[in-house]
């Protein structure tokens, strides 16, 4: 019979060893502890540890929803129309993309002034939060 000990760990070891001996197996040679490779083991006097839960999956790195991307497409179309309405920019090659209200202008214009004008026009369109002006100045040939 196993004596009563004040340590919960001793009780857990005694329970494990008693189960091993009763099943006709030899006790393990190494020290049996209450924390093994699979996590903590509850003793008879302790409640079982809480079940481990996985964290929620992170949200995908997109602009949000289909509504947001549709709104970005409409924003880009409005900016393209505003740029096309400016006759000084005719002859420029300007691409427009938008993600969450951040607009990127790509392509080229004939001068620094036209480059700045294109950015100002894009910034004046409702819904634009920021303009990234990546327009290059085209060399005349």
Z-matrix of the N, CA and C atoms (Angstrom, degrees):
N
C 1 1.442
C 2 1.521 1 108.49
N 3 1.293 2 116.83 1 138.38
C 4 1.460 3 123.18 2 -177.46
C 5 1.519 4 108.47 3 -85.43
N 6 1.366 5 116.15 4 132.08
C 7 1.456 6 120.02 5 179.08
C 8 1.514 7 111.66 6 -74.17
N 9 1.288 8 117.72 7 156.33
C 10 1.460 9 123.54 8 -179.05
C 11 1.520 10 109.14 9 -80.06
N 12 1.298 11 118.26 10 130.87
C 13 1.460 12 123.47 11 -178.65
C 14 1.515 13 109.09 12 -118.02
N 15 1.329 14 115.81 13 155.95
C 16 1.460 15 119.91 14 179.62
C 17 1.526 16 111.78 15 -80.50
N 18 1.302 17 118.11 16 -21.31
C 19 1.462 18 122.10 17 -176.66
C 20 1.520 19 110.71 18 -86.24
N 21 1.354 20 117.91 19 128.09
C 22 1.476 21 119.60 20 177.15
C 23 1.521 22 111.22 21 -62.87
N 24 1.342 23 117.37 22 -31.36
C 25 1.467 24 120.13 23 179.84
C 26 1.518 25 110.88 24 -65.10
N 27 1.340 26 116.70 25 -39.95
C 28 1.462 27 120.42 26 178.96
C 29 1.518 28 110.36 27 -63.98
N 30 1.312 29 116.78 28 -38.95
C 31 1.452 30 121.21 29 178.57
C 32 1.525 31 110.53 30 -64.33
N 33 1.324 32 117.05 31 -42.11
C 34 1.467 33 120.83 32 179.41
C 35 1.517 34 109.97 33 -64.23
N 36 1.328 35 117.56 34 -41.81
C 37 1.465 36 121.30 35 178.69
C 38 1.517 37 109.39 36 -63.84
N 39 1.329 38 117.24 37 -43.39
C 40 1.454 39 120.88 38 179.66
C 41 1.523 40 111.34 39 -62.29
N 42 1.318 41 117.63 40 -39.96
C 43 1.466 42 121.46 41 179.26
C 44 1.517 43 110.27 42 -65.75
N 45 1.329 44 116.31 43 -44.67
C 46 1.467 45 120.30 44 -179.21
C 47 1.518 46 109.71 45 -64.69
N 48 1.354 47 117.98 46 -46.69
C 49 1.457 48 120.95 47 -179.94
C 50 1.519 49 111.33 48 -63.78
N 51 1.329 50 116.81 49 -39.91
C 52 1.464 51 120.34 50 178.48
C 53 1.514 52 111.02 51 -62.11
N 54 1.313 53 118.05 52 -40.60
C 55 1.468 54 121.53 53 179.44
C 56 1.514 55 110.51 54 -66.81
N 57 1.328 56 116.65 55 -39.27
C 58 1.459 57 120.32 56 -179.95
C 59 1.524 58 109.88 57 -66.16
N 60 1.340 59 118.17 58 -44.71
C 61 1.460 60 122.19 59 -178.58
C 62 1.524 61 110.71 60 -66.13
N 63 1.353 62 116.90 61 -41.21
C 64 1.466 63 119.85 62 -179.87
C 65 1.521 64 111.66 63 -64.65
N 66 1.317 65 118.20 64 -29.92
C 67 1.459 66 121.88 65 179.94
C 68 1.516 67 111.79 66 -82.69
N 69 1.332 68 118.27 67 1.41
C 70 1.449 69 121.56 68 177.27
C 71 1.516 70 113.81 69 80.41
N 72 1.309 71 118.15 70 16.56
C 73 1.451 72 121.75 71 179.36
C 74 1.513 73 109.27 72 -102.39
N 75 1.308 74 115.28 73 158.82
C 76 1.450 75 119.32 74 175.49
C 77 1.523 76 108.97 75 -79.35
N 78 1.330 77 117.75 76 145.05
C 79 1.468 78 119.56 77 177.47
C 80 1.522 79 110.28 78 -67.87
N 81 1.317 80 117.48 79 153.01
C 82 1.458 81 120.05 80 -179.65
C 83 1.523 82 110.54 81 -64.95
N 84 1.341 83 116.41 82 147.74
C 85 1.459 84 121.76 83 -178.68
C 86 1.520 85 111.23 84 -74.05
N 87 1.330 86 117.67 85 -34.61
C 88 1.461 87 120.28 86 -178.53
C 89 1.524 88 110.58 87 -82.06
N 90 1.322 89 114.31 88 166.27
C 91 1.463 90 121.24 89 179.81
C 92 1.520 91 109.41 90 -69.06
N 93 1.294 92 116.96 91 131.98
C 94 1.461 93 121.83 92 177.94
C 95 1.520 94 107.10 93 -93.96
N 96 1.330 95 116.23 94 123.91
C 97 1.459 96 120.07 95 179.93
C 98 1.519 97 109.85 96 -115.21
N 99 1.306 98 115.13 97 175.69
C 100 1.466 99 118.75 98 -179.36
C 101 1.514 100 111.98 99 -88.04
N 102 1.303 101 118.62 100 -1.20
C 103 1.456 102 121.38 101 177.37
C 104 1.512 103 107.81 102 -126.42
N 105 1.289 104 116.66 103 112.76
C 106 1.454 105 121.13 104 -177.47
C 107 1.504 106 110.54 105 -113.92
N 108 1.326 107 116.89 106 -167.63
C 109 1.462 108 120.42 107 -178.09
C 110 1.517 109 113.48 108 -66.31
N 111 1.315 110 117.85 109 -18.55
C 112 1.462 111 119.98 110 -179.87
C 113 1.513 112 112.29 111 -99.92
N 114 1.326 113 118.65 112 3.08
C 115 1.452 114 120.88 113 177.23
C 116 1.509 115 111.50 114 116.02
N 117 1.313 116 116.16 115 -174.16
C 118 1.464 117 120.36 116 -176.22
C 119 1.520 118 111.72 117 -67.73
N 120 1.335 119 115.50 118 146.39
C 121 1.458 120 122.27 119 177.14
C 122 1.526 121 107.20 120 -110.77
N 123 1.297 122 116.94 121 130.62
C 124 1.467 123 120.02 122 -179.52
C 125 1.514 124 109.51 123 -80.72
N 126 1.311 125 115.59 124 140.26
C 127 1.460 126 119.36 125 174.66
C 128 1.527 127 108.15 126 -86.85
N 129 1.327 128 115.28 127 178.22
C 130 1.465 129 119.64 128 -177.27
C 131 1.528 130 111.85 129 -64.96
N 132 1.342 131 117.52 130 -28.16
C 133 1.460 132 120.77 131 -177.36
C 134 1.525 133 113.40 132 -94.69
N 135 1.311 134 117.35 133 -5.66
C 136 1.476 135 120.83 134 -177.27
C 137 1.522 136 109.70 135 -109.31
N 138 1.329 137 116.61 136 146.74
C 139 1.473 138 118.20 137 175.16
C 140 1.526 139 109.09 138 -71.21
N 141 1.307 140 116.65 139 155.81
C 142 1.458 141 121.93 140 178.24
C 143 1.526 142 109.62 141 -65.04
N 144 1.339 143 117.24 142 145.48
C 145 1.470 144 119.04 143 178.30
C 146 1.523 145 109.95 144 -65.64
N 147 1.341 146 117.18 145 153.86
C 148 1.465 147 119.42 146 179.70
C 149 1.526 148 110.69 147 -65.35
N 150 1.297 149 115.74 148 150.06
C 151 1.455 150 120.87 149 178.12
C 152 1.523 151 109.24 150 -66.38
N 153 1.308 152 115.37 151 141.81
C 154 1.462 153 120.48 152 179.04
C 155 1.517 154 108.92 153 -80.48
N 156 1.317 155 116.05 154 131.97
C 157 1.457 156 120.45 155 177.25
C 158 1.513 157 108.98 156 -115.94
N 159 1.290 158 116.04 157 147.77
C 160 1.457 159 121.35 158 178.57
C 161 1.514 160 109.52 159 -81.53
N 162 1.347 161 116.47 160 146.30
C 163 1.466 162 118.34 161 176.88
C 164 1.518 163 109.57 162 -67.54
N 165 1.329 164 117.13 163 157.01
C 166 1.464 165 119.33 164 179.37
C 167 1.520 166 110.42 165 -65.00
N 168 1.306 167 115.44 166 152.54
C 169 1.463 168 120.82 167 177.89
C 170 1.525 169 109.33 168 -64.92
N 171 1.352 170 117.56 169 138.28
C 172 1.463 171 118.61 170 177.40
C 173 1.523 172 110.41 171 -68.55
N 174 1.308 173 114.86 172 151.42
C 175 1.459 174 119.93 173 178.76
C 176 1.515 175 109.18 174 -68.40
N 177 1.315 176 118.96 175 145.10
C 178 1.456 177 120.69 176 178.27
C 179 1.520 178 110.96 177 -63.58
N 180 1.312 179 115.55 178 151.29
C 181 1.459 180 120.60 179 -178.13
C 182 1.525 181 109.59 180 -84.39
N 183 1.308 182 115.49 181 79.87
C 184 1.457 183 121.69 182 178.35
C 185 1.518 184 108.01 183 -127.67
N 186 1.294 185 115.41 184 178.83
C 187 1.458 186 118.81 185 -179.59
C 188 1.519 187 111.86 186 -76.66
N 189 1.298 188 118.09 187 4.77
C 190 1.454 189 120.43 188 177.07
C 191 1.503 190 110.83 189 123.57
N 192 1.304 191 117.31 190 -97.92
C 193 1.448 192 120.86 191 -176.60
C 194 1.516 193 110.26 192 -127.14
N 195 1.310 194 114.87 193 178.17
C 196 1.458 195 120.28 194 176.86
C 197 1.524 196 110.12 195 -62.91
N 198 1.342 197 116.79 196 -33.86
C 199 1.465 198 120.38 197 178.47
C 200 1.524 199 110.74 198 -63.45
N 201 1.344 200 116.78 199 -40.39
C 202 1.461 201 120.58 200 -179.49
C 203 1.518 202 110.73 201 -65.47
N 204 1.344 203 117.35 202 -43.02
C 205 1.461 204 119.13 203 -179.50
C 206 1.533 205 110.98 204 -69.32
N 207 1.314 206 116.85 205 -33.71
C 208 1.463 207 119.50 206 176.02
C 209 1.524 208 109.73 207 -66.54
N 210 1.339 209 116.42 208 -39.68
C 211 1.464 210 120.45 209 176.77
C 212 1.513 211 111.82 210 -64.38
N 213 1.342 212 116.98 211 -38.17
C 214 1.458 213 120.90 212 177.65
C 215 1.534 214 110.82 213 -65.39
N 216 1.316 215 116.40 214 -39.82
C 217 1.477 216 120.12 215 178.23
C 218 1.524 217 110.74 216 -63.82
N 219 1.329 218 116.32 217 -42.69
C 220 1.470 219 119.73 218 178.55
C 221 1.521 220 110.72 219 -65.04
N 222 1.332 221 116.76 220 -38.77
C 223 1.463 222 121.12 221 177.95
C 224 1.525 223 110.21 222 -61.96
N 225 1.327 224 117.35 223 -44.83
C 226 1.463 225 120.93 224 179.47
C 227 1.535 226 111.06 225 -61.91
N 228 1.328 227 116.92 226 -39.42
C 229 1.474 228 120.80 227 178.98
C 230 1.529 229 110.29 228 -65.18
N 231 1.345 230 118.00 229 -41.69
C 232 1.469 231 120.67 230 178.31
C 233 1.529 232 111.23 231 -63.30
N 234 1.326 233 116.95 232 -38.92
C 235 1.470 234 120.35 233 178.69
C 236 1.525 235 110.10 234 -67.41
N 237 1.327 236 117.61 235 -43.72
C 238 1.466 237 120.94 236 177.74
C 239 1.527 238 111.00 237 -58.49
N 240 1.336 239 117.07 238 -40.80
C 241 1.468 240 120.90 239 178.48
C 242 1.526 241 110.77 240 -65.25
N 243 1.332 242 117.17 241 -40.57
C 244 1.470 243 120.35 242 179.35
C 245 1.526 244 110.68 243 -66.34
N 246 1.330 245 117.63 244 -38.63
C 247 1.466 246 120.92 245 178.04
C 248 1.524 247 111.00 246 -68.23
N 249 1.338 248 116.46 247 -38.98
C 250 1.465 249 120.60 248 -179.88
C 251 1.526 250 111.48 249 -67.21
N 252 1.335 251 116.96 250 -28.99
C 253 1.465 252 121.00 251 -179.82
C 254 1.531 253 111.89 252 -71.93
N 255 1.319 254 118.41 253 -19.74
C 256 1.470 255 122.07 254 179.33
C 257 1.525 256 109.27 255 -85.86
N 258 1.345 257 116.87 256 107.24
C 259 1.473 258 120.94 257 -175.79
C 260 1.528 259 112.45 258 -63.13
N 261 1.315 260 118.80 259 -28.15
C 262 1.464 261 120.64 260 179.93
C 263 1.533 262 111.59 261 -63.96
N 264 1.318 263 116.70 262 -23.99
C 265 1.461 264 120.25 263 -178.87
C 266 1.527 265 113.28 264 -89.80
N 267 1.344 266 117.17 265 -3.04
C 268 1.468 267 119.38 266 177.47
C 269 1.524 268 108.35 267 -62.26
N 270 1.299 269 116.19 268 135.16
C 271 1.460 270 120.93 269 -175.76
C 272 1.526 271 111.68 270 98.53
N 273 1.315 272 116.54 271 -13.94
C 274 1.457 273 120.07 272 174.83
C 275 1.524 274 108.90 273 -83.28
N 276 1.299 275 116.20 274 154.86
C 277 1.458 276 121.57 275 176.56
C 278 1.524 277 106.94 276 -115.18
N 279 1.339 278 116.19 277 100.60
C 280 1.460 279 120.52 278 -173.49
C 281 1.520 280 109.64 279 -122.52
N 282 1.340 281 115.21 280 123.66
C 283 1.458 282 121.73 281 174.03
C 284 1.518 283 108.72 282 -101.59
N 285 1.326 284 116.45 283 145.20
C 286 1.468 285 121.68 284 -177.90
C 287 1.521 286 108.87 285 -127.32
N 288 1.336 287 115.95 286 130.56
C 289 1.463 288 120.75 287 171.06
C 290 1.524 289 107.77 288 -134.19
N 291 1.333 290 115.71 289 151.75
C 292 1.468 291 120.73 290 -178.52
C 293 1.520 292 109.80 291 -139.49
N 294 1.334 293 115.55 292 136.81
C 295 1.460 294 122.20 293 174.70
C 296 1.520 295 107.23 294 -138.84
N 297 1.316 296 116.06 295 116.03
C 298 1.468 297 122.31 296 -179.99
C 299 1.526 298 112.36 297 53.85
N 300 1.322 299 117.76 298 38.69
C 301 1.462 300 122.14 299 177.70
C 302 1.515 301 114.62 300 83.44
N 303 1.338 302 117.44 301 -2.47
C 304 1.470 303 121.15 302 175.98
C 305 1.526 304 107.43 303 -94.26
N 306 1.331 305 115.40 304 118.15
C 307 1.463 306 121.90 305 -174.00
C 308 1.518 307 109.54 306 -102.86
N 309 1.322 308 116.04 307 136.34
C 310 1.463 309 121.74 308 175.37
C 311 1.516 310 108.22 309 -117.31
N 312 1.333 311 115.32 310 126.84
C 313 1.467 312 121.75 311 175.43
C 314 1.517 313 107.86 312 -102.84
N 315 1.324 314 116.23 313 127.37
C 316 1.460 315 121.52 314 177.88
C 317 1.514 316 109.17 315 -127.11
N 318 1.313 317 116.83 316 162.07
C 319 1.461 318 121.52 317 179.54
C 320 1.508 319 110.20 318 116.10
N 321 1.343 320 115.32 319 -143.39
C 322 1.469 321 118.84 320 -177.44
C 323 1.520 322 112.08 321 -151.57
N 324 1.323 323 114.09 322 156.02
C 325 1.468 324 122.97 323 172.70
C 326 1.523 325 107.39 324 -129.46
N 327 1.337 326 116.75 325 174.06
C 328 1.469 327 120.86 326 -177.04
C 329 1.523 328 113.56 327 -86.12
N 330 1.358 329 118.55 328 -14.78
C 331 1.464 330 119.29 329 -177.40
C 332 1.530 331 110.88 330 -154.42
N 333 1.324 332 114.49 331 166.54
C 334 1.467 333 120.26 332 176.32
C 335 1.529 334 110.89 333 -64.63
N 336 1.326 335 116.78 334 -37.17
C 337 1.465 336 119.99 335 179.05
C 338 1.531 337 111.46 336 -62.19
N 339 1.338 338 116.82 337 -42.51
C 340 1.469 339 120.49 338 179.15
C 341 1.530 340 110.98 339 -68.63
N 342 1.300 341 116.17 340 -33.63
C 343 1.470 342 121.12 341 176.45
C 344 1.537 343 109.68 342 -61.84
N 345 1.320 344 116.56 343 -47.03
C 346 1.468 345 121.79 344 178.32
C 347 1.521 346 111.40 345 -65.42
N 348 1.340 347 116.10 346 -39.80
C 349 1.466 348 120.57 347 179.47
C 350 1.524 349 110.55 348 -60.96
N 351 1.322 350 117.31 349 -42.86
C 352 1.463 351 120.98 350 -179.47
C 353 1.530 352 110.19 351 -62.24
N 354 1.314 353 117.37 352 -41.41
C 355 1.470 354 120.44 353 179.07
C 356 1.523 355 110.85 354 -65.35
N 357 1.329 356 117.57 355 -41.00
C 358 1.468 357 120.79 356 179.69
C 359 1.522 358 111.51 357 -65.75
N 360 1.327 359 116.71 358 -39.70
C 361 1.466 360 120.29 359 178.01
C 362 1.527 361 109.74 360 -63.10
N 363 1.333 362 116.68 361 -45.74
C 364 1.470 363 120.45 362 -179.88
C 365 1.525 364 110.45 363 -61.75
N 366 1.324 365 117.27 364 -41.92
C 367 1.457 366 121.68 365 -178.79
C 368 1.532 367 112.42 366 -66.34
N 369 1.331 368 116.74 367 -25.62
C 370 1.466 369 120.23 368 -178.78
C 371 1.527 370 113.48 369 -78.48
N 372 1.329 371 117.91 370 -11.46
C 373 1.462 372 121.30 371 -178.66
C 374 1.534 373 108.97 372 -78.29
N 375 1.328 374 115.61 373 132.49
C 376 1.462 375 121.05 374 -178.92
C 377 1.523 376 111.11 375 -59.99
N 378 1.334 377 115.89 376 133.67
C 379 1.465 378 121.47 377 179.51
C 380 1.519 379 113.40 378 102.80
N 381 1.342 380 116.96 379 -11.46
C 382 1.460 381 120.54 380 179.88
C 383 1.524 382 108.51 381 -83.37
N 384 1.342 383 115.95 382 126.10
C 385 1.457 384 121.43 383 178.44
C 386 1.522 385 111.30 384 -96.54
N 387 1.330 386 116.01 385 -36.23
C 388 1.458 387 121.78 386 -175.05
C 389 1.514 388 108.97 387 -154.71
N 390 1.336 389 116.18 388 145.00
C 391 1.462 390 120.85 389 176.45
C 392 1.525 391 108.43 390 -117.76
N 393 1.313 392 115.49 391 125.40
C 394 1.468 393 121.79 392 172.52
C 395 1.523 394 106.07 393 -100.62
N 396 1.307 395 115.13 394 109.48
C 397 1.466 396 120.00 395 -175.97
C 398 1.518 397 109.41 396 -94.37
N 399 1.327 398 115.79 397 101.52
C 400 1.457 399 122.43 398 178.98
C 401 1.529 400 111.01 399 -107.37
N 402 1.346 401 115.67 400 22.06
C 403 1.469 402 119.78 401 179.63
C 404 1.522 403 110.58 402 -71.28
N 405 1.309 404 115.81 403 136.92
C 406 1.453 405 121.83 404 176.21
C 407 1.522 406 108.62 405 -98.26
N 408 1.325 407 116.91 406 159.97
C 409 1.448 408 121.83 407 174.77
C 410 1.522 409 107.59 408 -93.80
N 411 1.335 410 115.30 409 120.19
C 412 1.462 411 120.45 410 -177.48
C 413 1.519 412 110.23 411 -74.45
N 414 1.301 413 116.61 412 135.02
C 415 1.472 414 121.27 413 175.89
C 416 1.523 415 108.00 414 -80.54
N 417 1.327 416 113.74 415 136.92
C 418 1.469 417 117.04 416 177.78
C 419 1.516 418 108.43 417 -80.74
N 420 1.325 419 115.12 418 138.07
C 421 1.475 420 119.34 419 -178.28
C 422 1.480 421 112.23 420 -106.67
